[in-house]
Amino acid sequence: MEENIKMNVTKEELEIIQFYRNLSEEKKEIFQEFICSLKNMMQDFND
């Protein structure tokens, strides 16, 4: 069950959330892998 939570988000963040919600499950997995890769690259860069 999805809860409606009030958050302060920018227009850009809302667009990303809506984009993500419209993805198929397969594309969500690919997107998540991409985000994890970006996080790892940023961590490597900061080390």
Secondary structure, DSSP 8 states (H G I E B T S, - for coil): ----------HHHHHHHHHHHTS-HHHHHHHHHHHHHHHHHHHHHH-
